[in-house]
Every structure is written in structure tokens, then in C-alpha cells.
Amino acid sequence: MKNVIPYTKEIIFKSNIGEICSISLEHEEEVVGNSIEGIFKVSGEYKTHEISVNKEDFSYDLPFNIELDEDIDKATINVDIEDFNYSFASDVLKVNIEFSVTGERKQEEVVEEIEEEKIEEQSNEEERNEVVFDETILEKINEIEKKEKEIKEEIKEEKKEEVKEEIKVETKEETKEVGEVEEKNSEELEYITYHVHIIKEEETVESICKIYNASESLVSEYNDLTNIKIGDKLIIPEVQDE
């Protein structure tokens, strides 16, 4: 700690001041409680007239008092003169003193303050880390939720395709009725059942028609029988009389 303190004082002499021949400044001080009590001693010689050959001595004590902070170690207090100048007029001598008061803070208090600063810095660092951690966790959670959503959509689409395939595809061993219509004409009433058949190895249109008791000409009305191959799907109408 260092405080620079200005001090100004006007000293009234017992006679007129014609000239200051010499001047000096000394100081004495002691610590009393939480303050410094001291004295500036201003002394020297002067003439009452500039043309006078006689000199007269002067000496004045100027008291001062400085309050100290409670956390200052009183044993480390030191007072120094930083600047000193004067001026005079008639019988008044004006002195301007600038002095400094230095001292160290109590070691315990300094340690406590350092520890408090460290704790505060550590707390701030932990808060910053928590913010970064939270942001990282949120990013991970968002990524996981996004992936889960994509997987659910894929599963949903796959299920839709499976349902469509189940409706459209039938094997030779297990056929499924997909529709039934009524056709009327002027002579008779017929019911038509439609089957979907997947062509397998060594099967022909003729053999397939026998399976469903359908005529080849009727099957050709619903399918293009040119260049059929294994794996192709045929719509087989099975006509039954009421």
C-alpha cells in the first residue's frame, strides 16, 4: 500500500519576512491505534529586510494525523517526503508538503484474499465447464433423438411395404382372395374370384390354369402371356356359377 498525501500550511511570523536565507523540513511520527500522529518541523533563517545584514532563526512544528486501514500491518508503516516548496508574503510563510505513507497488509488477510480469489476463479471455471458439458450433452441427445426418429421412419416404411407385398403376393401353396365382383348378363349370374400366382420353375400357363380351373383365353384377358418367366405374377380369374 502507498498513499501520497498533500499538506499545506500557512505560518505567521512574528515580523515581516524580507528574505528566506535557509529552510529545512524534518518529520517525526508514531502509530497510535489505527492512525499516524506526527509533526513536520520547519526551521531556518530569514531577514526582516532584503538589505538587512542581520538574520533571525525560525522554527515551527506543524502537526498532522493520518487514518490507517485496519488491515495494514502497523510495523511496516513508513512516511517519506515526496516534495517540498514554499512561498512568502509580508509576515506569512506558506509551505507545501507532499508526503507518502507506505505499509504492507497483514499476511493473514492477504492469504485469505488470495484464497478467496482462487475459490472464485475455480467456481467460475466450474460454471464454464458445466455450460460446455451441458451443451455437449444436449448435442448428443439431439443426435440420438434424430437417429431414433430416422430409424422409426424406416421401420414404418418397411412395414408398409411388407403389408403391400402381403396383399399383392400369393404363393402357389397358399392363395389369398383379393377381390370379388359380380357380373351380370342377360343369360346368367356369375361370381369371379381373382388370385395372384407367382410363376415357378417348370410351370406353364396351361398347368397354372388347371390349378385354378381357369381357361387360358380368360387368363390372357387379364395378363400379357408373351415372354412370361419365372417370378412373374399372373392374375387368375376363377369364374363360378351361382
Secondary structure, 3 states (H helix, E strand, C coil): CEEEEEEEEEEECCCCCCEEEEEEEEEEEEEECCEEEEEEEEEEEEECCCCCCCCEEEEEEEEEEEECCCCECHHHCEEEEEEEEEEEECCEEEEEEEEEEECCECHHHHHHHHHHHHHHHHHHHHHHHHHHHHHHHHHHHHHHHHHHHHHHHHHHHHHHHHHHHHHHCCCCCCCCCCCEEEEECCCCEEEEEEEEEECCCCCCHHHHHHHHCCCHHHHHHHCCCCCCCCCCEEEEEEEEEC
